[in-house]
Amino acid sequence: DSISADACIRLGGTNTTRYTCNVSVTNCTFDVPSAVGVKSYTGGDKNVTISGCTATEACHSLVQLKGVDGVLIQDCNVQSKNGLNFNNSDNVTIEDCTVSTKGYAVRFGESSGGSGYAETYLIKDCSLQSANDDGDATIILRGTADNSTLTIEKTTITGNPDVQNNATGATV
């Protein structure tokens, strides 16, 4: 019920020269107050799969991933404060997930700048719900998601606003 860092699982540690590849986190329940379930902020990680996991209301979010190439979030149940955050990650697929949060359900890109990243995101067969307590949308594309493509298939989105696109040239 407590952890010394801000994440239960931190890929790559805090050293920016350690990169993880082909990581699977399966059937875990994250119930640590204000912590992220799985976090990677080193950049350079590849092929991260998170499946069958749960983030409870106590958690900050299920994932916070920065600069990861190849992400699959599958069959997860997210009830945390926020949901899934992908800072400049590419080739992201979210499928068969239920996300019900107070803040954003899914967020792509970083808030500052627009660096022209052309990333691809797919949300498929999901239920995304946000109470929008912090004024954000259910799905957010932020500044550095410029020129990215978000495809949404067979997904229910609840919250007002449902999608907020602040990324120049991004397509939803």
C-alpha positions in Angstrom: 0.0 0.0 0.0 3.0 2.3 -0.3 6.0 2.7 -2.6 9.0 4.9 -2.4 8.9 6.0 -6.1 6.0 7.3 -8.2 5.5 4.1 -10.0 5.0 0.4 -9.2 7.0 -0.7 -12.2 9.5 1.7 -13.7 11.1 0.6 -16.9 14.7 1.6 -17.5 15.0 3.1 -14.1 16.0 6.8 -13.9 19.1 6.3 -16.1 18.5 7.5 -19.7 20.9 5.0 -21.2 19.0 1.9 -20.1 16.4 0.8 -22.6 13.9 -2.1 -22.2 12.5 -4.2 -25.1 9.9 -6.8 -25.3 8.3 -6.2 -21.9 5.0 -7.9 -20.8 3.1 -7.0 -17.7 0.2 -9.4 -17.3 -2.7 -9.9 -14.8 -1.5 -7.4 -12.3 -3.6 -5.2 -9.9 -2.1 -1.8 -9.1 -3.6 -0.4 -5.9 -0.9 2.0 -4.6 -2.1 5.5 -3.7 -1.1 8.2 -6.2 1.4 5.9 -8.0 1.4 4.9 -11.7 1.2 1.2 -12.5 3.8 1.1 -15.2 6.0 4.1 -16.1 8.8 4.7 -18.6 10.3 8.2 -18.9 13.7 7.3 -20.3 12.6 7.1 -24.0 14.0 4.5 -26.3 12.0 1.5 -24.9 10.3 -0.8 -27.4 7.5 -3.3 -27.5 5.7 -3.0 -24.2 2.5 -5.1 -23.7 0.2 -4.6 -20.7 -2.6 -7.1 -20.6 -5.3 -8.2 -18.1 -4.2 -5.5 -15.6 -6.3 -3.3 -13.2 -5.6 0.1 -11.8 -7.8 0.9 -8.8 -9.2 4.3 -7.8 -6.3 4.9 -5.5 -3.8 5.0 -8.4 -2.7 8.0 -10.4 -2.9 6.0 -13.7 -2.3 2.7 -15.3 0.5 3.8 -17.6 2.8 6.8 -18.2 5.0 6.0 -21.2 7.3 8.4 -22.9 9.1 7.6 -26.2 8.1 4.0 -26.4 7.8 2.4 -29.9 5.3 -0.3 -29.9 2.7 -0.4 -27.1 -0.2 -2.8 -26.7 -2.7 -2.2 -23.8 -5.2 -5.0 -23.9 -8.1 -6.3 -21.7 -7.3 -3.8 -18.9 -9.7 -2.2 -16.4 -8.7 1.3 -15.3 -10.6 3.0 -12.5 -7.7 5.3 -11.4 -7.6 9.2 -11.2 -6.3 9.3 -14.8 -6.1 6.5 -17.3 -3.4 6.0 -20.0 -0.7 8.5 -20.9 1.5 8.2 -23.9 4.1 11.0 -24.2 5.5 10.8 -27.7 5.0 7.1 -27.9 4.4 5.5 -31.4 2.5 2.5 -32.7 0.1 2.5 -29.7 -2.8 0.1 -29.6 -5.5 0.1 -26.9 -8.0 -2.7 -27.2 -10.8 -4.3 -25.2 -10.2 -2.0 -22.3 -12.6 -0.3 -19.8 -11.4 3.1 -18.6 -13.5 5.1 -16.1 -11.6 8.0 -14.6 -12.0 11.4 -12.9 -9.5 13.1 -15.3 -8.5 12.1 -18.8 -9.0 8.5 -20.0 -6.4 8.5 -22.7 -3.7 11.2 -23.5 -1.2 11.4 -26.3 1.8 13.8 -26.8 3.3 16.3 -24.4 1.8 19.7 -23.7 4.6 22.0 -24.8 5.8 22.5 -28.3 5.0 20.8 -31.6 7.9 18.8 -32.9 6.2 17.3 -35.9 6.0 13.7 -34.6 3.9 11.5 -36.9 2.8 8.8 -34.5 0.0 6.3 -35.0 -2.6 5.4 -32.3 -5.5 2.9 -32.4 -8.3 2.6 -29.8 -10.5 -0.4 -30.6 -13.4 -2.1 -28.8 -13.1 0.0 -25.7 -15.3 1.9 -23.2 -13.8 5.2 -22.2 -15.4 7.4 -19.6 -14.2 10.5 -17.8 -15.9 12.7 -15.2 -13.7 15.5 -16.6 -13.1 16.8 -13.0 -9.9 18.6 -14.1 -11.4 20.2 -17.2 -9.6 17.9 -19.6 -11.3 15.8 -22.3 -11.8 12.0 -22.2 -9.2 11.7 -25.1 -6.5 14.3 -25.5 -4.0 14.9 -28.2 -1.4 17.5 -27.0 1.1 19.7 -28.7 3.8 17.3 -29.6 1.4 14.8 -31.2 1.6 17.0 -34.3 0.9 15.1 -37.6 -0.2 12.0 -35.7 -3.1 9.8 -36.6 -5.6 8.5 -34.0 -8.1 5.9 -35.2 -11.0 5.0 -33.0 -13.0 1.8 -33.8 -16.1 0.3 -32.0 -15.5 2.4 -28.9 -17.9 4.2 -26.5 -16.6 7.6 -25.4 -18.4 9.3 -22.4 -17.4 12.7 -21.1 -17.6 16.4 -22.2 -15.6 17.2 -24.2 -15.1 13.7 -25.5 -12.0 14.4 -27.7 -9.7 17.4 -27.5 -7.2 17.9 -30.3 -4.5 20.5 -29.5 -1.9 19.0 -31.9 -1.4 20.8 -35.1 -2.0 18.6 -38.1 -3.2 15.6 -36.0 -6.0 13.6 -37.5 -8.8 11.9 -35.5 
